[in-house]
């Protein structure tokens, strides 16, 4: 597991929730939510995790 395993798990859970309740969001909107909550995170890392978790779940994000 990487250093971001808890973040990856949270993003995965949030993507599952979004998939059931909303239209696909932009990856930038999703990343902004995490970056506002923790400004120490790097945008590129958060976006990569979002992309990977969305791909694993077959969730369309743009």
Beta strands, then each sheet from edge to edge (+ up, - down):
end
